[in-house]
């Protein structure tokens, strides 16, 4: 969200000492708006402890390769291309969240999406709202055992839409009874240039949705492609068989992890009623 805030709020927003704080202002405004809109009693801000995990790169080397500013040894995360004026603002955001007492969470060798996916999949008590501008997280929507919805910020917070299984099914033509898993299978077949995922050549979003509607799952699609007696059109069969290696490897890359070893900044994810360190909030303001 701080990337979105950085590019969405004018750089003319500065601190009294002249430092740019447009990302900080936009992020905090967004958090305040979400709290006002959703009225949560629990809140966690999830972070990228590794924006491009090596285990994903090992499977699909092109994964986010166009965003690498500096390659590091395998045991260290590569450096992401980030605007110079954003990096110090992220540090300020984390300091302010700590001062407010708002929980943050991350996991080694995992992206923020993996942390969100793990928290959502573990929840058994309260309804979950995942707030993100990344539509990959539509894979998390479900009704049971607790509802999980995605407040998608793709068109900005003012036009944010809350997605559930029905919205995903209606928009992408996937089976509603497994809308979340089907969406990620559609994304795998379609590909995502913004993440360096090639997809299956010649299989676009509409064709992927049609195949999922006909066969219900990626596993069944692959089985039909491998079965010469199936009624799958030859063109689709050939494209899927040619992309067999990609399909085998892409699953863990496209699917968010649901078993991340998460560390929290606080002992509780309860939304604080007052700042934990009010003096620090004043100092940072």
Backbone as CSV, one residue per row, in Angstrom:
resi,resn,N_x,N_y,N_z,CA_x,CA_y,CA_z,C_x,C_y,C_z
1,UNK,0.817,-1.208,0.000,0.000,0.000,0.000,0.853,1.262,0.000
2,UNK,2.088,1.176,0.549,2.887,2.411,0.547,3.412,2.729,-0.842
3,UNK,3.597,1.725,-1.717,3.914,2.022,-3.112,2.767,2.805,-3.736
4,UNK,1.564,2.317,-3.547,0.381,2.974,-4.104,0.250,4.391,-3.539
5,UNK,0.522,4.551,-2.259,0.439,5.873,-1.639,1.510,6.809,-2.195
6,UNK,2.716,6.273,-2.405,3.814,7.097,-2.915,3.475,7.676,-4.284
7,UNK,2.937,6.829,-5.147,2.641,7.287,-6.504,1.297,7.997,-6.606
8,UNK,0.445,7.836,-5.590,-0.889,8.425,-5.651,-1.037,9.750,-4.935
9,UNK,-0.055,10.097,-4.094,-0.114,11.350,-3.329,1.007,12.262,-3.825
10,UNK,0.733,13.537,-4.061,1.749,14.447,-4.617,3.022,14.498,-3.775
11,UNK,4.152,14.551,-4.445,5.437,14.632,-3.747,5.628,15.973,-3.055
12,UNK,4.731,16.910,-3.322,4.808,18.215,-2.654,4.423,18.126,-1.177
13,UNK,3.862,16.992,-0.759,3.541,16.788,0.657,4.844,16.508,1.393
14,UNK,5.276,17.459,2.212,6.558,17.327,2.898,6.412,17.615,4.387
15,UNK,7.408,17.166,5.150,7.495,17.480,6.575,8.021,18.908,6.733
16,UNK,7.910,19.482,7.938,8.432,20.842,8.158,9.899,21.002,7.773
17,UNK,10.677,19.915,7.883,12.098,20.015,7.529,12.352,19.774,6.047
18,UNK,11.267,19.609,5.273,11.404,19.456,3.828,11.437,18.031,3.333
19,UNK,11.497,17.054,4.220,11.514,15.650,3.793,10.179,15.266,3.158
20,UNK,10.199,14.525,2.056,8.934,14.074,1.464,8.244,13.067,2.371
21,UNK,6.958,13.244,2.563,6.178,12.323,3.399,4.871,11.953,2.701
22,UNK,4.876,12.005,1.367,3.639,11.713,0.633,3.191,10.269,0.820
23,UNK,4.140,9.317,0.817,3.771,7.910,1.027,3.265,7.697,2.449
24,UNK,3.937,8.321,3.399,3.523,8.227,4.801,2.115,8.775,4.986
25,UNK,1.861,9.949,4.433,0.542,10.571,4.566,-0.524,9.712,3.890
26,UNK,-0.237,9.269,2.684,-1.218,8.463,1.962,-1.507,7.150,2.649
27,UNK,-0.460,6.507,3.180,-0.644,5.224,3.855,-1.482,5.384,5.115
28,UNK,-1.144,6.368,5.929,-1.893,6.571,7.173,-3.335,6.981,6.894
29,UNK,-3.543,7.803,5.865,-4.913,8.163,5.486,-5.693,6.919,5.065
30,UNK,-5.020,6.023,4.313,-5.683,4.802,3.860,-6.042,3.903,5.037
31,UNK,-5.117,3.753,5.983,-5.393,2.935,7.167,-6.566,3.515,7.946
32,UNK,-6.571,4.840,8.110,-7.666,5.486,8.843,-8.999,5.284,8.132
33,UNK,-8.979,5.371,6.800,-10.210,5.177,6.031,-10.724,3.751,6.169
34,UNK,-9.814,2.777,6.098,-10.208,1.374,6.238,-10.792,1.125,7.631
35,UNK,-10.163,1.680,8.656,-10.670,1.501,10.022,-12.063,2.106,10.157
36,UNK,-12.255,3.297,9.590,-13.568,3.949,9.659,-14.618,3.155,8.902
37,UNK,-14.232,2.615,7.758,-15.182,1.898,6.903,-15.527,0.521,7.450
38,UNK,-14.524,-0.198,7.917,-14.726,-1.602,8.290,-14.961,-1.814,9.782
39,UNK,-14.579,-0.857,10.601,-14.747,-0.961,12.055,-14.159,-2.257,12.619
40,UNK,-12.906,-2.566,12.311,-12.333,-3.813,12.836,-11.971,-3.681,14.310
41,UNK,-11.930,-4.802,15.000,-11.390,-4.779,16.357,-10.020,-5.447,16.399
42,UNK,-9.601,-5.988,15.252,-8.255,-6.536,15.117,-7.667,-6.014,13.805
43,UNK,-6.370,-5.752,13.797,-5.727,-5.197,12.598,-4.259,-5.599,12.578
44,UNK,-3.812,-6.089,11.426,-2.402,-6.430,11.239,-1.942,-5.840,9.911
45,UNK,-0.822,-5.144,9.920,-0.184,-4.656,8.697,0.919,-5.647,8.340
46,UNK,0.820,-6.247,7.167,1.769,-7.295,6.769,2.844,-6.716,5.857
47,UNK,4.053,-7.197,6.032,5.197,-6.631,5.321,5.929,-7.706,4.513
48,UNK,6.662,-7.237,3.504,7.563,-8.093,2.743,8.873,-8.229,3.511
49,UNK,9.137,-9.377,4.095,10.477,-9.610,4.634,11.397,-10.124,3.531
50,UNK,10.814,-10.603,2.449,11.558,-10.968,1.241,10.612,-10.756,0.069
51,UNK,10.846,-9.726,-0.714,9.906,-9.372,-1.787,9.986,-10.332,-2.971
52,UNK,11.106,-11.083,-3.074,11.310,-12.019,-4.195,11.999,-13.271,-3.649
53,UNK,11.252,-14.125,-2.966,11.863,-15.281,-2.306,12.604,-16.191,-3.284
54,UNK,13.766,-16.654,-2.854,14.594,-17.478,-3.729,13.878,-18.758,-4.143
55,UNK,13.047,-19.311,-3.263,12.363,-20.554,-3.612,11.385,-20.352,-4.764
56,UNK,10.859,-19.156,-4.916,10.016,-18.870,-6.080,10.877,-18.664,-7.327
57,UNK,12.002,-17.970,-7.163,12.901,-17.729,-8.295,13.469,-19.046,-8.813
58,UNK,13.777,-19.973,-7.909,14.304,-21.274,-8.329,13.314,-22.005,-9.231
59,UNK,12.028,-21.810,-8.994,11.003,-22.473,-9.804,10.758,-21.737,-11.115
60,UNK,10.618,-20.410,-11.034,10.372,-19.578,-12.221,11.394,-18.441,-12.197
61,UNK,12.544,-18.587,-12.882,13.605,-17.569,-12.798,13.174,-16.168,-13.218
62,UNK,12.160,-16.061,-14.057,11.718,-14.735,-14.511,10.861,-14.013,-13.477
63,UNK,10.554,-14.670,-12.362,9.654,-14.083,-11.369,10.203,-12.752,-10.859
64,UNK,9.495,-11.680,-11.132,9.831,-10.312,-10.701,11.240,-9.885,-11.099
65,UNK,11.828,-10.539,-12.105,13.216,-10.227,-12.468,13.370,-8.803,-12.985
66,UNK,12.308,-8.249,-13.572,12.390,-6.894,-14.128,12.410,-5.820,-13.047
67,UNK,12.185,-6.201,-11.793,12.183,-5.220,-10.698,13.465,-5.250,-9.869
68,UNK,14.423,-6.080,-10.270,15.645,-6.233,-9.480,16.587,-5.065,-9.750
69,UNK,16.955,-4.354,-8.683,17.923,-3.265,-8.809,19.340,-3.774,-8.575
70,UNK,19.475,-4.791,-7.719,20.788,-5.351,-7.404,20.622,-6.803,-6.994
71,UNK,21.352,-7.695,-7.667,21.309,-9.104,-7.312,22.280,-9.375,-6.170
72,UNK,21.835,-10.178,-5.222,22.654,-10.556,-4.077,22.849,-12.063,-4.056
73,UNK,23.790,-12.568,-3.236,23.939,-14.021,-3.098,22.624,-14.670,-2.697
74,UNK,22.516,-15.973,-2.965,21.243,-16.679,-2.772,20.714,-16.566,-1.352
75,UNK,21.616,-16.444,-0.364,21.147,-16.393,1.023,20.646,-15.005,1.421
76,UNK,20.816,-14.016,0.543,20.350,-12.662,0.826,19.321,-12.240,-0.217
77,UNK,18.261,-11.533,0.189,17.261,-11.079,-0.789,17.872,-10.106,-1.788
78,UNK,17.448,-10.205,-3.052,17.836,-9.204,-4.035,17.254,-7.855,-3.636
79,UNK,17.892,-6.791,-4.099,17.421,-5.442,-3.795,16.380,-5.037,-4.831
80,UNK,15.213,-4.624,-4.350,14.131,-4.211,-5.242,14.340,-2.776,-5.698
81,UNK,13.938,-2.513,-6.941,13.998,-1.156,-7.474,12.906,-0.318,-6.804
82,UNK,13.324,0.597,-5.955,12.402,1.417,-5.166,12.831,2.878,-5.298
83,UNK,11.886,3.792,-5.482,12.252,5.210,-5.547,13.033,5.638,-4.302
84,UNK,14.072,6.448,-4.512,14.935,6.863,-3.403,14.148,7.536,-2.282
85,UNK,13.113,8.295,-2.640,12.370,9.041,-1.629,11.369,8.172,-0.867
86,UNK,11.151,6.928,-1.336,10.190,6.057,-0.655,10.817,5.299,0.505
87,UNK,12.045,4.811,0.329,12.668,3.953,1.339,12.657,4.558,2.740
88,UNK,13.105,5.813,2.925,13.053,6.364,4.292,11.633,6.534,4.816
89,UNK,10.670,6.697,3.913,9.285,6.837,4.368,8.733,5.516,4.890
90,UNK,9.177,4.403,4.314,8.751,3.095,4.825,9.227,2.928,6.266
91,UNK,10.462,3.349,6.526,10.973,3.285,7.904,10.111,4.135,8.839
92,UNK,9.714,5.320,8.372,8.867,6.187,9.201,7.497,5.556,9.436
93,UNK,6.962,4.909,8.404,5.668,4.237,8.547,5.748,3.163,9.625
94,UNK,6.809,2.365,9.586,6.945,1.295,10.569,7.117,1.858,11.979
95,UNK,7.851,2.964,12.099,8.008,3.597,13.415,6.673,4.104,13.948
96,UNK,5.883,4.710,13.078,4.591,5.241,13.517,3.622,4.128,13.884
97,UNK,3.611,3.054,13.105,2.746,1.925,13.444,3.110,1.374,14.816
98,UNK,4.417,1.299,15.086,4.862,0.827,16.398,4.421,1.788,17.496
99,UNK,4.536,3.084,17.233,4.136,4.074,18.237,2.636,4.014,18.513
100,UNK,1.862,3.776,17.469,0.414,3.643,17.657,0.054,2.330,18.345
101,UNK,0.935,1.331,18.244,0.632,0.022,18.809,-0.108,-0.879,17.847
102,UNK,-0.045,-0.554,16.557,-0.689,-1.389,15.536,0.259,-2.521,15.159
103,UNK,-0.227,-3.737,15.189,0.610,-4.906,14.931,1.081,-4.941,13.483
104,UNK,2.352,-5.305,13.299,2.867,-5.632,11.978,3.346,-7.079,12.019
105,UNK,3.388,-7.701,10.852,3.761,-9.118,10.796,4.543,-9.402,9.528
106,UNK,5.511,-10.286,9.642,6.297,-10.712,8.500,6.786,-12.127,8.713
107,UNK,7.430,-12.671,7.688,7.968,-14.027,7.782,9.199,-14.121,6.896
108,UNK,10.240,-14.758,7.401,11.473,-14.920,6.646,11.201,-15.655,5.337
109,UNK,11.844,-15.183,4.261,11.729,-15.797,2.940,10.290,-15.813,2.436
110,UNK,9.508,-14.828,2.863,8.112,-14.745,2.431,7.745,-13.309,2.086
111,UNK,6.810,-13.188,1.161,6.256,-11.894,0.805,5.081,-11.568,1.721
112,UNK,4.676,-10.309,1.681,3.520,-9.903,2.482,2.288,-10.719,2.113
113,UNK,2.145,-11.053,0.824,0.994,-11.855,0.400,0.959,-13.206,1.109
114,UNK,2.135,-13.785,1.347,2.191,-15.072,2.045,1.760,-14.929,3.501
115,UNK,2.121,-13.803,4.105,1.708,-13.546,5.485,0.196,-13.355,5.542
116,UNK,-0.333,-12.576,4.603,-1.784,-12.384,4.530,-2.499,-13.712,4.311
117,UNK,-1.959,-14.523,3.397,-2.577,-15.813,3.116,-2.571,-16.737,4.313
118,UNK,-1.472,-16.733,5.060,-1.377,-17.583,6.244,-2.343,-17.129,7.327
119,UNK,-2.389,-15.823,7.580,-3.299,-15.309,8.608,-4.753,-15.583,8.242
120,UNK,-5.098,-15.374,6.967,-6.482,-15.603,6.539,-6.857,-17.074,6.641
121,UNK,-5.954,-17.955,6.230,-6.277,-19.386,6.242,-6.356,-19.945,7.657
122,UNK,-5.632,-19.330,8.585,-5.645,-19.810,9.972,-6.875,-19.354,10.751
123,UNK,-7.480,-18.266,10.321,-8.524,-17.644,11.138,-9.747,-18.539,11.261
124,UNK,-10.196,-18.725,12.471,-11.368,-19.554,12.740,-12.408,-18.832,13.600
125,UNK,-12.146,-17.557,13.949,-13.036,-16.867,14.877,-13.794,-15.717,14.227
126,UNK,-13.080,-14.828,13.569,-13.683,-13.600,13.051,-13.655,-13.561,11.528
127,UNK,-14.630,-12.881,10.916,-14.552,-12.620,9.474,-13.272,-11.843,9.155
128,UNK,-12.715,-12.089,7.984,-11.448,-11.478,7.577,-11.680,-10.578,6.367
129,UNK,-11.090,-9.384,6.405,-11.053,-8.505,5.240,-9.588,-8.248,4.914
130,UNK,-9.154,-8.700,3.747,-7.794,-8.481,3.269,-7.807,-7.217,2.419
131,UNK,-6.988,-6.244,2.764,-6.946,-4.970,2.045,-5.690,-4.943,1.185
132,UNK,-5.866,-4.847,-0.134,-4.705,-4.919,-1.021,-5.049,-4.369,-2.396
133,UNK,-4.021,-3.900,-3.087,-4.174,-3.510,-4.480,-3.706,-4.593,-5.422
134,UNK,-3.443,-5.780,-4.905,-2.948,-6.910,-5.690,-4.078,-7.915,-5.878
135,UNK,-4.527,-8.059,-7.104,-5.661,-8.958,-7.333,-5.290,-10.427,-7.170
136,UNK,-3.987,-10.729,-7.074,-3.599,-12.116,-6.795,-4.255,-12.625,-5.517
137,UNK,-4.551,-11.718,-4.601,-5.119,-12.127,-3.319,-6.590,-12.491,-3.410
138,UNK,-7.196,-12.337,-4.578,-8.565,-12.829,-4.758,-8.631,-14.337,-4.552
139,UNK,-7.490,-14.998,-4.628,-7.454,-16.443,-4.381,-7.838,-16.799,-2.951
140,UNK,-7.857,-15.820,-2.053,-8.140,-16.096,-0.644,-9.623,-16.099,-0.303
141,UNK,-10.476,-15.623,-1.208,-11.892,-15.479,-0.848,-12.510,-16.838,-0.527
142,UNK,-13.383,-16.839,0.471,-14.084,-18.063,0.876,-15.238,-17.665,1.788
143,UNK,-16.120,-18.614,2.042,-17.231,-18.409,2.978,-17.047,-19.176,4.277
144,UNK,-16.353,-20.293,4.241,-16.174,-21.150,5.413,-14.694,-21.453,5.634
145,UNK,-14.274,-21.663,6.899,-15.063,-21.672,8.142,-15.448,-20.281,8.641
146,UNK,-14.730,-19.247,8.176,-15.166,-17.865,8.407,-15.060,-17.144,7.071
147,UNK,-15.899,-16.138,6.837,-15.828,-15.421,5.562,-14.487,-14.690,5.408
148,UNK,-13.902,-14.813,4.230,-12.719,-14.031,3.870,-13.064,-13.222,2.627
149,UNK,-12.944,-11.920,2.741,-13.215,-11.018,1.631,-11.957,-10.208,1.339
150,UNK,-11.844,-9.735,0.102,-10.716,-8.899,-0.305,-11.236,-7.525,-0.682
151,UNK,-10.780,-6.511,0.030,-11.085,-5.127,-0.319,-10.015,-4.702,-1.312
152,UNK,-10.379,-4.724,-2.591,-9.405,-4.538,-3.671,-9.267,-3.061,-4.009
153,UNK,-8.026,-2.571,-3.964,-7.748,-1.148,-4.131,-7.237,-0.807,-5.524
154,UNK,-7.486,-1.677,-6.490,-6.935,-1.478,-7.824,-7.282,-0.143,-8.449
155,UNK,-8.445,0.406,-8.124,-8.864,1.701,-8.671,-8.860,2.793,-7.608
156,UNK,-8.123,2.544,-6.532,-8.048,3.518,-5.456,-9.016,3.198,-4.340
157,UNK,-8.728,3.723,-3.169,-9.531,3.404,-1.995,-10.958,3.915,-2.118
158,UNK,-11.136,5.067,-2.760,-12.480,5.638,-2.892,-13.395,4.737,-3.715
159,UNK,-12.801,3.961,-4.634,-13.588,3.073,-5.490,-13.353,1.606,-5.137
160,UNK,-12.849,1.361,-3.940,-12.541,-0.011,-3.537,-13.802,-0.862,-3.486
161,UNK,-13.668,-2.085,-3.956,-14.776,-3.040,-3.982,-14.394,-4.249,-3.135
162,UNK,-15.342,-4.715,-2.356,-15.104,-5.902,-1.535,-15.508,-7.144,-2.332
163,UNK,-14.551,-8.035,-2.506,-14.755,-9.242,-3.307,-14.941,-10.461,-2.409
164,UNK,-15.911,-11.277,-2.788,-16.111,-12.583,-2.194,-16.208,-13.607,-3.313
165,UNK,-16.555,-14.847,-2.996,-16.650,-15.876,-4.027,-17.581,-15.512,-5.183
166,UNK,-18.733,-14.916,-4.892,-19.680,-14.592,-5.962,-19.125,-13.534,-6.901
167,UNK,-18.472,-12.512,-6.351,-17.911,-11.455,-7.193,-16.792,-11.995,-8.084
168,UNK,-15.955,-12.866,-7.525,-14.876,-13.458,-8.311,-15.448,-14.335,-9.422
169,UNK,-16.444,-15.147,-9.077,-17.063,-16.033,-10.066,-17.752,-15.238,-11.167
170,UNK,-18.493,-14.201,-10.797,-19.215,-13.401,-11.788,-18.261,-12.664,-12.722
171,UNK,-17.158,-12.171,-12.187,-16.228,-11.369,-12.983,-15.339,-12.222,-13.869
172,UNK,-14.863,-13.335,-13.359,-13.872,-14.127,-14.087,-14.422,-15.424,-14.661
173,UNK,-15.688,-15.731,-14.389,-16.292,-16.905,-14.994,-15.803,-18.220,-14.437
174,UNK,-15.303,-18.202,-13.208,-14.821,-19.437,-12.592,-15.921,-20.029,-11.718
175,UNK,-15.836,-21.309,-11.375,-16.877,-21.929,-10.541,-16.969,-21.267,-9.172
176,UNK,-18.168,-20.863,-8.772,-18.332,-20.125,-7.515,-18.014,-20.991,-6.308
177,UNK,-18.232,-22.301,-6.408,-18.024,-23.176,-5.257,-16.541,-23.334,-4.903
178,UNK,-15.665,-22.975,-5.819,-14.220,-22.966,-5.523,-13.589,-21.734,-6.175
179,UNK,-14.228,-20.591,-5.949,-13.826,-19.362,-6.635,-12.381,-18.974,-6.334
180,UNK,-11.966,-19.047,-5.067,-10.606,-18.670,-4.713,-9.562,-19.551,-5.376
181,UNK,-9.602,-20.873,-5.153,-8.646,-21.754,-5.814,-8.720,-21.677,-7.337
182,UNK,-9.933,-21.537,-7.888,-10.071,-21.457,-9.341,-9.453,-20.177,-9.880
183,UNK,-9.564,-19.082,-9.120,-8.970,-17.830,-9.595,-7.457,-17.968,-9.729
184,UNK,-6.806,-18.585,-8.752,-5.354,-18.691,-8.832,-4.947,-19.627,-9.967
185,UNK,-5.776,-20.623,-10.274,-5.488,-21.494,-11.410,-5.669,-20.741,-12.721
186,UNK,-6.676,-19.878,-12.788,-6.849,-19.016,-13.953,-5.632,-18.110,-14.115
187,UNK,-5.163,-17.531,-13.012,-4.003,-16.639,-13.061,-2.757,-17.386,-13.524
188,UNK,-2.609,-18.630,-13.099,-1.467,-19.440,-13.519,-1.496,-19.662,-15.025
189,UNK,-2.657,-19.996,-15.549,-2.778,-20.245,-16.989,-2.615,-18.959,-17.788
190,UNK,-3.210,-17.881,-17.313,-3.199,-16.589,-18.009,-1.826,-15.938,-17.978
191,UNK,-1.127,-16.091,-16.847,0.140,-15.412,-16.664,-0.056,-14.010,-16.123
192,UNK,1.048,-13.398,-15.733,1.012,-12.042,-15.177,2.333,-11.345,-15.487
193,UNK,2.369,-10.537,-16.554,3.618,-9.858,-16.927,4.186,-8.985,-15.814
194,UNK,3.315,-8.421,-14.965,3.803,-7.547,-13.898,4.628,-8.313,-12.873
195,UNK,4.450,-9.631,-12.804,5.239,-10.470,-11.899,6.228,-11.360,-12.652
196,UNK,6.335,-11.172,-13.968,7.257,-11.985,-14.746,6.808,-13.414,-14.933
197,UNK,5.499,-13.649,-14.901,4.957,-15.000,-15.078,4.413,-15.134,-16.494
198,UNK,4.981,-16.029,-17.298,4.610,-16.087,-18.714,3.233,-16.663,-18.997
199,UNK,2.723,-17.506,-18.122,1.464,-18.182,-18.412,1.647,-19.233,-19.492
200,UNK,0.546,-19.793,-19.950,0.566,-20.776,-21.033,0.367,-20.025,-22.339
201,UNK,1.334,-20.097,-23.219,1.268,-19.368,-24.486,-0.009,-19.717,-25.240
202,UNK,-0.761,-18.691,-25.630,-1.980,-18.905,-26.399,-3.218,-19.147,-25.568
203,UNK,-3.068,-19.200,-24.242,-4.218,-19.379,-23.346,-4.418,-18.077,-22.572
204,UNK,-5.400,-17.292,-22.994,-5.693,-16.041,-22.311,-6.704,-16.237,-21.205
205,UNK,-7.150,-15.118,-20.653,-8.056,-15.179,-19.504,-9.380,-15.856,-19.851
206,UNK,-9.954,-15.518,-21.009,-11.247,-16.093,-21.381,-11.143,-17.596,-21.609
207,UNK,-10.091,-18.011,-22.301,-9.919,-19.446,-22.545,-9.670,-20.190,-21.242
208,UNK,-8.865,-19.597,-20.364,-8.609,-20.225,-19.068,-9.901,-20.382,-18.279
209,UNK,-10.745,-19.343,-18.295,-12.023,-19.414,-17.579,-12.923,-20.485,-18.179
210,UNK,-12.936,-20.580,-19.503,-13.751,-21.601,-20.167,-13.286,-23.001,-19.781
211,UNK,-11.980,-23.214,-19.785,-11.441,-24.521,-19.413,-11.787,-24.870,-17.969
212,UNK,-11.704,-23.887,-17.081,-12.042,-24.144,-15.679,-13.530,-24.414,-15.502
213,UNK,-14.369,-23.719,-16.270,-15.812,-23.970,-16.195,-16.139,-25.381,-16.679
214,UNK,-15.405,-25.843,-17.678,-15.660,-27.167,-18.243,-15.099,-28.290,-17.370
215,UNK,-13.919,-28.064,-16.798,-13.204,-29.149,-16.119,-13.107,-28.971,-14.603
216,UNK,-13.489,-27.784,-14.101,-13.600,-27.493,-12.665,-12.276,-27.234,-11.944
217,UNK,-11.160,-27.762,-12.438,-9.894,-27.541,-11.742,-8.740,-27.672,-12.724
218,UNK,-7.597,-27.095,-12.354,-6.399,-27.209,-13.188,-5.963,-28.662,-13.298
219,UNK,-6.079,-29.399,-12.211,-5.710,-30.813,-12.242,-6.517,-31.562,-13.300
220,UNK,-7.815,-31.279,-13.369,-8.659,-31.940,-14.365,-8.343,-31.460,-15.774
221,UNK,-7.975,-30.186,-15.913,-7.597,-29.660,-17.231,-6.362,-30.386,-17.749
222,UNK,-5.354,-30.526,-16.891,-4.124,-31.211,-17.291,-4.409,-32.671,-17.629
223,UNK,-5.255,-33.316,-16.827,-5.602,-34.718,-17.094,-6.290,-34.856,-18.445
224,UNK,-7.179,-33.921,-18.768,-7.871,-33.965,-20.058,-6.896,-33.742,-21.206
225,UNK,-5.938,-32.830,-21.007,-4.947,-32.572,-22.056,-4.083,-33.802,-22.312
226,UNK,-3.816,-34.554,-21.266,-2.965,-35.741,-21.390,-3.730,-36.974,-21.860
227,UNK,-5.054,-36.873,-21.888,-5.899,-38.000,-22.294,-6.285,-37.845,-23.762
228,UNK,-5.714,-38.651,-24.649,-6.011,-38.497,-26.079,-7.469,-38.755,-26.432
229,UNK,-8.208,-39.402,-25.530,-9.617,-39.685,-25.817,-10.550,-38.580,-25.329
230,UNK,-10.007,-37.559,-24.643,-10.860,-36.475,-24.153,-11.320,-35.598,-25.311
231,UNK,-12.364,-34.807,-25.047,-12.937,-33.951,-26.084,-12.291,-32.567,-26.137
232,UNK,-11.185,-32.378,-25.447,-10.509,-31.084,-25.467,-10.034,-30.759,-26.878
233,UNK,-10.289,-29.537,-27.354,-9.815,-29.150,-28.687,-8.305,-29.347,-28.820
234,UNK,-7.898,-29.757,-30.004,-6.490,-30.071,-30.232,-5.589,-28.876,-29.957
235,UNK,-6.040,-27.692,-30.338,-5.209,-26.497,-30.139,-4.933,-26.262,-28.658
236,UNK,-5.966,-26.390,-27.827,-5.786,-26.216,-26.390,-4.886,-27.315,-25.827
237,UNK,-5.122,-28.537,-26.282,-4.330,-29.674,-25.794,-2.843,-29.443,-26.065
238,UNK,-2.531,-29.047,-27.289,-1.128,-28.866,-27.663,-0.465,-27.754,-26.849
239,UNK,-1.197,-26.671,-26.632,-0.639,-25.552,-25.858,-0.382,-25.958,-24.410
240,UNK,-1.304,-26.682,-23.840,-1.152,-27.109,-22.447,-0.023,-28.123,-22.291
241,UNK,0.072,-29.057,-23.218,1.137,-30.053,-23.143,2.505,-29.404,-23.328
242,UNK,2.583,-28.414,-24.216,3.853,-27.720,-24.447,4.304,-26.943,-23.217
243,UNK,3.342,-26.539,-22.407,3.650,-25.745,-21.210,3.673,-26.599,-19.951
244,UNK,3.802,-27.906,-20.107,3.729,-28.810,-18.960,4.727,-28.484,-17.865
245,UNK,5.956,-28.157,-18.237,6.976,-27.859,-17.227,6.612,-26.601,-16.444
246,UNK,6.139,-25.571,-17.151,5.717,-24.340,-16.479,4.557,-24.614,-15.528
247,UNK,3.564,-25.360,-15.979,2.397,-25.647,-15.138,2.817,-26.393,-13.873
248,UNK,3.749,-27.334,-14.016,4.214,-28.101,-12.856,4.899,-27.212,-11.817
249,UNK,5.656,-26.229,-12.294,6.470,-25.415,-11.389,5.756,-24.175,-10.870
250,UNK,4.782,-23.679,-11.610,4.218,-22.361,-11.306,3.277,-22.350,-10.109
251,UNK,2.726,-23.503,-9.745,1.747,-23.533,-8.664,2.217,-22.851,-7.386
252,UNK,3.369,-23.265,-6.819,3.826,-22.631,-5.574,4.222,-21.166,-5.750
253,UNK,4.511,-20.763,-6.988,4.879,-19.369,-7.243,3.642,-18.482,-7.226
254,UNK,2.581,-18.957,-7.846,1.360,-18.158,-7.982,0.509,-18.228,-6.718
255,UNK,0.464,-19.381,-6.093,-0.335,-19.522,-4.865,0.397,-18.884,-3.689
256,UNK,-0.332,-18.162,-2.868,0.288,-17.622,-1.657,0.470,-18.748,-0.651
257,UNK,1.510,-18.631,0.146,1.747,-19.626,1.193,0.678,-19.503,2.272
258,UNK,0.351,-20.615,2.870,-0.608,-20.613,3.985,0.013,-21.199,5.249
259,UNK,1.344,-21.365,5.217,2.030,-21.968,6.368,3.278,-21.180,6.754
260,UNK,3.270,-19.878,6.489,4.436,-19.054,6.807,4.677,-19.001,8.313
261,UNK,5.950,-18.967,8.689,6.338,-18.866,10.100,6.375,-17.379,10.462
262,UNK,5.272,-16.879,10.968,5.070,-15.435,11.114,5.604,-14.926,12.446
263,UNK,6.251,-13.773,12.384,6.643,-13.060,13.604,5.872,-11.748,13.669
264,UNK,5.408,-11.409,14.865,4.605,-10.208,15.084,5.403,-9.170,15.869
265,UNK,5.059,-7.914,15.648,5.729,-6.823,16.363,5.135,-6.590,17.744
266,UNK,3.944,-7.116,17.980,3.259,-6.917,19.260,2.720,-8.249,19.762
267,UNK,2.299,-8.271,21.006,1.739,-9.490,21.592,0.290,-9.715,21.185
268,UNK,-0.359,-8.685,20.660,-1.777,-8.780,20.327,-2.044,-8.058,19.016
269,UNK,-3.013,-8.590,18.249,-3.419,-7.899,17.025,-4.669,-7.052,17.246
270,UNK,-5.035,-6.835,18.512,-6.187,-5.980,18.810,-5.893,-4.549,18.367
271,UNK,-6.869,-3.925,17.728,-6.703,-2.535,17.315,-6.677,-1.654,18.559
272,UNK,-5.593,-0.928,18.798,-5.498,-0.134,20.031,-6.504,1.014,20.047
273,UNK,-7.030,1.291,21.214,-7.967,2.404,21.385,-7.242,3.723,21.601
274,UNK,-5.963,3.640,21.957,-5.129,4.833,22.129,-3.704,4.460,21.751
275,UNK,-2.916,5.458,21.391,-1.533,5.206,21.000,-0.759,4.563,22.139
276,UNK,0.059,3.573,21.803,0.864,2.903,22.826,1.953,3.835,23.349
277,UNK,2.526,4.641,22.440,3.576,5.589,22.820,3.189,6.978,22.310
278,UNK,2.275,7.652,22.996,1.776,8.937,22.491,2.870,9.983,22.312
279,UNK,3.852,9.986,23.187,4.930,10.973,23.055,5.720,10.741,21.768
280,UNK,5.941,9.463,21.448,6.668,9.138,20.222,5.857,9.534,18.992
281,UNK,4.535,9.364,19.064,3.678,9.783,17.954,3.842,11.275,17.709
282,UNK,3.855,12.054,18.782,4.022,13.510,18.657,5.385,13.838,18.064
283,UNK,6.419,13.130,18.504,7.769,13.384,17.997,7.881,13.071,16.510
284,UNK,7.183,12.020,16.071,7.267,11.606,14.673,6.337,12.401,13.771
285,UNK,5.334,13.032,14.342,4.327,13.747,13.543,4.944,14.957,12.839
